[in-house]
Each structure stands twice: as C-alpha cells, then as structure tokens.
Amino acid sequence: MTAFSTYLPSSELPSALLWTLFDGLGAWCLVKIYRARVAASRAPANPKWEQLIGLLYLLNPYLLLPNLARSTASLENAVALAAIMFGAEKRASAALLLLAILTHISLHGILLLPPVVLLLLHSTGPASSLGQTSEYPASRSALKLLAQYSGYTALLACVSTMVCGDWKWLERTWGAFLFLPDLTPNPGLWWYFFTEMFDHFRPFFLVAFSMHPLTYLIPVCTKFKHDPLYAAFILQGVVATFKPYPTLADPGLFIVMFSLFPEVFPYLRHPIVTILLHMHAALLLPLFHSLWLSQGTGNANFYYATTLVFGLAMAATVMDAVWAGLRIGFGGKPTCLSGDTLVLRSRPAPGQPPKERIAHIAEVTAPRLGSSQRDDEPFAFESREYLRALTVGKEITFESTYSVPANDGVPRDVGIVTLNGQDLTIELLKNGWAKLKENKREATDEDIQRRAIEADAKTNSRGIWNAAGIVAKAFVELRLLQRPVTVTLLSVPPPPAAAFGSLASDSGAPAAATTFIGTCIHAQGGNIAEPLAAAGLAKVLEWHAGMLSSYGGLEALRAAEKSAKEKRLKLHSTTAQPSTGPQKPGAPAGPSQRTEFEGQVIRIWSGDQISVWDDAAGKDRRLQLSSVRGPRANDPKQAGYAAEAKEFLRKKLIGKTVTVKIDFVRPPEGEYESRDCATITLPGQKTSVAEQLIERGLATAVRHRRDDENRSPDYDKLIAAEQAAASGTKGLHSGKDVAIPRIVNVSETHSKASQFLPSYKRSGKIPAIVDYVAAGSRFKLLLSRDNQSITFVLSGIRAPRTARNPSEKAEPCGEESSQFSTRRYLQRDVEVHIEAVDKTGGFIGTLYLTKPDKTVENAAVALTQEGLAFVHHHSAENLPWSRQLFDAEESAKAAKRGVWKHYVEEAEVEVVEQDAGALKTQYIDVIVSDVRTAPQFGFSVQILNNEGIANLEKLMREFSLHHRAAIKAPPSFSPKPGDLVSARFSADNSWYRAKIRKIVGKTEYDVVFIDYGNQETVSLTNIRPLDDKFRALAGQAQDARLSFVKLSDVSSDYFDDAIERFRSICEGRKLIANIDAREGPVLHLRLIDPEDAGSPTNSINAQLVREGLAIIDRKGCKYLSSYPQIFKRLQEDAAEAKRSRSGMYEFGDISPEDD
C-alpha cells in the first residue's frame, strides 16, 4: 500500500473527487451486473429496482463511512465489482486483469477467481439458474483462463518490483495478510486473538486462520456451479467475515449484493434476527471504540465482544444466503397433497419469488385424506404416497385444461400432467390408485382406453380395488341385516387429564362421544367381531383394550387376528411374515440369541429402562420395558415423576433375580440405537413390573400404530392399568407437579467436606444409596435422609484405575474391578462408616452391604477377595477388620485371581537376625542402575569395584561382537523361569544377559537383565540361548531396598512424587552405600550423597522421610533397634515433616502409629 499511497493526491478536494469516483464506479458496475442477470434470464427490465440498487450502494453506511475515511476498501470494492461485471458480459481479458489487480491489492481477492472463471464459461452467464442444472465447463478452457490470470499477476508483480526497486512490496502487501504484523484494533476477528496468543503458537494459528477461508471455496463453487454469480456473492460474504484486516466496506459490499438476487428474499430463514444483530453491532462498535481508546473508561474486552457480535451477524447473513440459495433449487418441482393433486412451484425469475399453483390431475379422482372433522377415505394415504414417490423432486410438465376458484390466493387448475413423457392419469389408473370420473359426454377413444386400463386394475385387485372393506360390509350384512342381535354398549371414557397430553396421536384417537362403542352378539350367540377378524376383514384396535378388559373376549379377538395373519387373508395379504432373525427390527434378539432368561437387575436407567446381568452371555443387557413410556427427566413437568418412577423400580428390582422375556427389538431411531424390549416379572408374581408401574401412575402405555405389531404381549393389561390409574388420578394423571429435592454435594471441596466429617463420625453407620461407581473403590453416595451426596473411597485398599477417557489406558483389571462394584453395589441400599477426608473432598471409610440372606458384606474385603484391589498396608494395619483384609489378599494370591493372575510367589527368606547387633559398617561405591515401581518399589545397584566393572566391560565387548552375526534360536528353544538367556533390550535394541522371571503368554516372557537390574517383557523372537562362555561372570546387578524406611504406598497420591524424587537424587549417580542388612539376595542399603557424607546419620533415606515422601518401616525392618542413633534421627525427621506439613502430611498426620 506504500507504493500505492505515494501516487495519491494529498490535497482534500482531488482526493474527495477520486473517492467519489470509486463509489460511483462501484454503483454503476453493480447496476450493470443486475442488467446482465435480467437479460440472461430473459426477464423484463425493472428500472425502479436498478435505481434502488444504485442508491443502496451509494447510501449504505457501511460503504459511505469508509469512503469518507479515504479507505482503499472503496477502490477494492470498485475493482471487484468491475471484474464480476466484465465476467457477466463474457469479457475475459478485462475481468481477469481486474482480478489480478484486486489480488495485488488484497490477497483475499483470489477467492473470486473460481466463480468469475465459471461465470465466463457458463452457457447462460449470470442468469438466475439456482434451480437448474447444467454441465461443468470444459477443463481445457478453464486452464487457458487461469493461465491468462497468472500472466497478468506475474506482470503486475514485475511492475511493482520495478516501481519499488526491490521485492519488499510483497512484505507490505501480501505479507501483511499472511503474517499479521499490525494488531491495531479493527472490526475483524484476528487482532485480539493474536494479541493474547503465546508466540510459539502464532505460526500454527496463522496458517489455520489463513487457510480457513479457502475451505469454503470448493463447496460453494460446487453447490452453486449452475449460478456462478451467486457463488461469487457467497464468497464475498466469506471474505468479509474472515478477512484479517476488514473494514466496514467489506460486509457493506456483501449486504448490497443481496439486491442482485431478490428471488431469494422469500426463502431467508431469519432475516429479522440478522438485521437486529447488524444494528446491535453497528451501534456498539463506535461506542466501545470511543470508550476504550478515546475516553479510557472501557477496555479491549468490550470492543472485542462487539466485534464477535459483528462476526456473528456476518456469519448469520452468509448462512441465510446459502440456505435461501439451496431452497431455490426446489423450484419447478411438485409437492403432493393427495392422490390426484399436486402443488407446483415455478422457477423464480430475478426480482420475483417462485409462483405456486395447485394442479388437479384431469379425468380421475383419488381417495381423500381426512381432516379434523372427518376420517381418511380408504386407501387415501397409500394413493398419495404413490403419487408423492412418483413425482416429488422431479421436473414435470403441466398443461392446464381449465381453472377453478383459487384457494387462499393460490391459483388452481385442472389439466394433464406428464412426467418424462408419461401421462400420470394413465399411470394412476394402471396401478389402481385412482378411478375415472363419470363423464356425461360421448366417450372418446382416450376415454375407452382409460376405462380398459381401470378395468384391468380392478380385475387384478390393484390399489384401491383391493377392497376388503366392500367384502367386510357384505360379510356383516349377510349375518346381521334385519336379524335380532344383542348389543352391549361400552361407550368411550373421557380422556384422562394427565401430564402426557395426547399420547395416542399417532394411533388414531378414540371415537368422539357421539359414537357408541360396544359388542354385537348375533343369533348364533357369537360376537360378530371374531369372525370378521378371523376372515382378515378387520383389525383389533388396541385403544379399546381398557373397555373390553372387564367384559372379556379380547383374547379371542387376538387369536382370530393372529390366525388371519398366519393365513395372510385379506387385510393381511401384504403383511410380512414375522421374522425370527436376531438382527432384524421387531424380532427377538440379544447377544446370547436367547429370548427368555433369568438374570439379576444391576442398574435402573430410568422409569422404563433397566440393565440385567445375563450369566450365559457374560454381560449386562440394557432393556426397555415393552410398550411402556416413562416420564422424561428433561421435562420440568415430568422430572419429579421421573425420579419417583426410577426410585420405585430401584426398590422393587435392584439386586433381585427377574425373569426376562424379549418381546421384540426396537429399531434404531435418530441418535438412539436399537434396544431389546422385554416383559419383566419377579419370581412368584403374575403381574409384570410394567403393569405395576403404570397402575401407580408412574408411566403410560405407548400408543402403537395400527400396523405396528411390535408390542407387549400384556398390552391389554397395560391399557387397563393406565385407565385405572387415570380414574384414580394417580401420579402423572393427577395433574400435580412433584418437586425434585435439591441435593447438596458435600464433597465439592476439601474444606466443605471437613465441616461435615465430625457429625458423620459421630453418626456411626450411615444409610446411603450408591448413586454412581467411578472405580472399583470409589463411589458417589446419596444420603437420602439429608438430601446430600458425597464422594466415598474405600479405606484399606486401592483398586486398579480405569481409563477416564479414550486416550488413557486402564490399569490391569481396572475395568473388571469397576464392573464388579457396579454389579454388586450400584443403586443398592448400603451403610457406610466414615473415618477421614482426602485432599479432594472424598470421604474415606467402610461400605457394608446387607445381602438377601441377612449376612453383611464388607466391600473392601469382597474386592480384595476377588483379586480386584491391592491392600493399602499402611492404612489397613489400623483397621479393626485388617486381618480379614490381609487374609482375603492372601487367598486371592493363592488362587491367582484378578491382579494376582500372574503372581509368582517368592521363596520365603528370613531376615538375618541381628542378635549380635548392627552389621559392621561397610561403605561401598554404587550406582543405581534401575528403579522399579511395580508391584512395589525397589531398585538395583551395581557395585563399583574395579575388578567387577572391568570384567563386565570386557564381557559386554565380546557379547556385542558375538551378536553382530545373525544368531538363530533352535526350533525347540523354549526357556523356562530361572534360565539364563540373551535378550534384546527395547530401549537401545542391544543384547544383554538376562534371566527368565516368568512366562507371560505363549510367546512373551518377563526377564531381568542381570548386569543392570532392568526388568521388561520380551517376545520370544528377541530371546536367544546364552552361550556357555558368557555364563562364568556373576550378574553385576544387585537387588536392593532402602534401609529403615519405605516410600509412601503405591495407592497414595504421593507415591509418584516419591518415585520422581528418588530418581532425581539417585538414578544414574555414583553414591556411597552402607549395607545395614541382607534379606536373601536383597541388600538393605543406606544411600549417602558423596557431597553430604559428613555424618553416618545423613542419608538419602532420612532426607526422604524429612520431605514427607517416606515413613519409618517398623514392620519390614526389624533391625531398627540395632541402630538406635539412626532410628532417633529418623524419628526427628518424621516429626519435622509432620510439623511442616511436607509431602503426605500436607493435610495432617495420617500415621499416628509412627509417633
């Protein structure tokens, strides 16, 4: 822009005249574009609209204000419109040259290149053709135009370089758009975002923001390829919305271009909302700009919020324009009103909305659809559906024969409709979906042909001529007409005043009160309805079940209808045979292919859905109660009843064994998957759970469509139960609102939970309901008597973690542990004893479940017994039932259940008794070569004596040379635990001496590298037999542990911190160590930093205790009393950690036994 501004007049009058010229040129080009569109569409000229377009451009505030400010946006708009104008006039060279100039000034002008090229190549040019189709332009011609544009762009680049003397103009023009050097506030969306962004994110978001407008190019040009001018209009809106340095002139041009397409105005979805958004932004932008930059009483957030509203207004305008353009595409295609009537919509002309007219197909009449005053005529729906499928969305030709009076201002005509050369009158008669009108005129050849076609349809019983209704009438007349009958009136009960207003709207409402409903017994003593149903001439109406239940006879009607269906008689001649395939909607299905089973209810989802554990399938099955609709929790009027229905099912079913009969599978619908629908009954009860739920007014029966046979086998009973509940105004039918109790989350914060801890402790065992299972040992409990919810953690154990999101990996047996707790405790009535609060506000304690046999189960013991939790030894030792917990863990280990599946019991090695006192001080130089965290903390060291290290280095050199050659394992090679082998270490892909610890799978082994102590699971392909010459040197890695202390437990939140601290102090460093005890092959080491070796009591062991990351290990280090000086120092360090609230003592003293 610098070079450009050099040649602009500096005085006021010439520059004002120049910018006035820019605006006048833009208005003139816009009017010329409209004229070209009207001419190409062969529509009459409209001078008044042309004048209006010019005035809209010249007087638009969005365009006028930038012009007064001498913004180059006025020039850009004039160049863009001139390029489009020349494209509409098929003047390729001028259009492409101006596009090149526009791109030179503003890089985003390149978005107009594809629509302008399409405009030049399109056969009808700028004609209004949103509703038409045409072929793509030839690619060769398009390439020529693109090459011409590229040549103009290159020429302008060379001229700019010559004028400026170097290539720095690129940085000042295109570079400004690509790298955003100036973050001056403007109406756009970029400046504030990049002002607040960290510098290392800037390149990524610059690319993302710059590429974003390009993503609209192909979809817009593809969708509106038949009207390139409209594509250019949409892309101008995209540029105005996402330009990095926009001015008001950019959206102003897009808004004014709306005037080129008056045909889209009737199809705009939300014009009022869009206009209000623009007015809101237009008023607030200058106000907040002044408050912020002039008066200093506002800030950037105010102004940027307004720019967001402005961006929202532009996005809404662009989307409205896209929607309207797509809707126009339906022009000229019919809509179907009935089996002989269409609504035709013509293609829109510029400045005019598409015209509609109602077309009645001549010479025929089809059955009429019903209204609020009358029912459908027979076959009315089927007749209309046939015509709809045949015509809607397709181009048709209509020849009007004569007109009839208009309906609501819409013209109506009777005439001949043809589709692809086929007369629709003939098609309707041939397929039997219409019949000929009675004509008084003398029959013509065409009339005779139509009557022959109609007669053929009658003969073959097509369409409306498959008239079972006529047969049914004759059937009844033959048996009842003028004969004595006994009639029992059942009437129609008034509709209940229930919260579920019109549940039967999809199945045909009950008859009006003036229609009598009853039974008719003929002379032979039978109900006429039964032979009608048995002959396939009638269907059973489910909404009569409530009236018939007290009189009986409905089972006989069902049986008669079933017989007719099996024989495919009359009304059922086209009914598909019931399918038994498990995967088809409406057929019994399930993972185990069983349609009847017994299982335990493990979860209540809502008032009509439960989960039952199927032992045979080994999984839970989510079931919908057949033909039942429960209250919806998301409806404020039903939410209270939804909670009441769910609680009723919970008390009734949870944890109990029920009988499940799968009735059908509800097919997928929208976002909902298919689901088994079942009848649930409790042992010893004849009434289903669904019936009990409905008769209490806590659910309603679904009103099925008449042709929907997927329903509960007890559907009649459900309808009767609902009518009984409605008569008693129970539950939903009472018309009353039920409030939902407000539940307080006590575990919201640690401080909030701590306030409730003393009262919970005093209460002893507290009744609760398990509302949610987060993990095997972590629950959300509902204390219903106090309307409180708490997070609850089982004390004494740690369950394996589950994956909290798809990218996270669960710990082994984490899912199994969670599923066990879900099946065992979810939604059960339990008792809890609360002992403490953790740092997140979760309460720690014991959970008890009373089983049906009245025995009490401790949840922590049950989980440990199943091998689905680790005992947290530090916290478990003080529990009154700790012995049960330790015994349960030993039992799980012995049975190798759950997490102990691959557990290998180590040989019991007694600690050397320290009767003679402490071991003699023996300082050695070591280096920690490996740190292990599972199943518990441990590490390996190498003793740095000259002889051992030298021998290891020599062996490793020879070992490396030995494995350079391809060494193959014998075919029968199958190492066993304890064997020495060569194994490849994954970290550096090198071979080392290793020892087999255990076999993990068929081809995987756990190994320990005996010279370094690392442990890894290695596949058999990376294991070779160890050559005898490498067996002589003993393994150089020694297993070790810390003397006197142990790190915080694996289940502790501070375990990871302790491991990280130990690694940072010790791993890979040369340390001094003293052997304080030996436990078999394991050395108990006191590690000393060489830089802090002034006193024997100064050690890394003591440092970890002082930092609250380790505790004194009285149980595992029985030699403590032999080192009184060190023991005293460790006690002082532990006391200091507690006083300073370091590490695990952050929230207080958690280990009083250490005092």
Secondary structure, 3 states (H helix, E strand, C coil): CHHHHHCCCCCHHHHHHHHHHHHHHHHHHHHHHHHHHHHHCCCCCCHHHHHHHHHHHHHCHHHHHHHHCCCCHHHHHHHHHHHHHHHHCCCHHHHHHHHHHHHHHCHHHHHHHHHHHHHHHCCCCCCCCCCCCCCCCCHHHHHHHHHHHHHHHHHHHHHHHHHHCCCHHHHHCHHHHHHCCCCCCCCCCHHHHHHCCCHHHHHHHHHHHHHHHHHHHHHHHHHCCCCHHHHHHHHHHHHHHHCCCCCCHHHHHHHHHHHHCHHHHHHCCCHHHHHHHHHHHHHHHHHHHHHHHHCCCCCHHHHHHHHHHHHHHHHHHHHHHHHHHHHHCCCCCCEEEECCEEEEECCCCCCCCCCEEEEEECCEECCCCCCCCCCCCCCHHHHHHHHHHHHCCCCCEEEEEEEEEEECCEEEEEEEEEECCEEHHHHHHHCCCCEECCCCCCCCHHHHHHHHHHHHHHHCCCHHHCCHHHHHHHHHHHHHCCCCCEEEECCCCCCCCCCCCCCCCCCCCCCCCCCCCEEEECCCCCECHHHHHHCCCCCCCHHHHHHHCCCCCHHHHHHHHHHHHHHCCHHHCCCCCCCCCCCCCCCCCCCCCCCEEEEEEEEEEECCEEEEEECCCCEEEEEEECCEECCCCCCCCCHHHHHHHHHHHHHHHCCCEEEEEEEEEECCECCECCEEEEEEECCCCCCCHHHHHHHCCCCEECCCCCCCCCCCCCHHHHHHHHHHHHHCCCHHHHCCCCCCCCCEEHHHCHHHHHHHHHHHHHHCEEEEEEEEEEECCEEEEEECCCCEEEEEEECCEECCCCCCCCCCCCCCCHHHHHHHHHHHHCCCEEEEEEEEECCCCCEEEEEEEECCCCCEEEHHHHHHHCCCCEECHHHHCCCCCHHHHHHHHHHHHHHCCHHHCCCCCCCCCCCCCCCCCCCCCCEEEEEEEEEECCCCCEEEEEECCHHHHHHHHHHHHHHHHHCCCCCCCCCCCCCCCCCEEEEEECCCCEEEEEEEEEECCCCEEEEEECCCCCEEEEEHHHEEECCHHHCCCCCCEEEEEECCEEECCCCCCCHHHHHHHHHHHHECCEEEEEEEEEECCEEEEEEECHHHCCCCCCCHHHHHHHCCCEEECCCCCCCHHHCHHHHHHHHHHHHHHHHCCCHHHCCCCCCHHHC
